[in-house]
């Protein structure tokens, strides 16, 4: 029992000695400067957390979430449109028509060896017309997708978020 008592006293002395050493180290200018930097950083973090918890920022964060969801939906719709266009063969046909027209045009030499005949002009005209129709179909699909995206309120959410972020920035800078 006596041994245990001295052991506890020794532990208390060592703890007190350690505490005294810590106090001496804290009074060191370098440690004080580091602690002040930690304190300043903690204040800034606190201000940021408070700023993020304001109703304006909560609304902005929600708008960003909605924008992200709408962008994902739009991206999916665009992917589906491109896949459907590929499945229908419009893209391939337009590409083949452009190659055909280019080859026909390139086949006419400046030296007059290859003359242009009525059939060549008719084929170029037909190929060009088919290409334009394919491009028109593609533009219609893209227009439908963009119109659908506008209806999903993506653009409205983006505008609101930009306005609110600008307002918050102006009030913080002032």
Helices and strands as residue ranges (DSSP letters): H 2-26, H 29-52, H 55-88, H 90-106, H 118-151, H 154-173
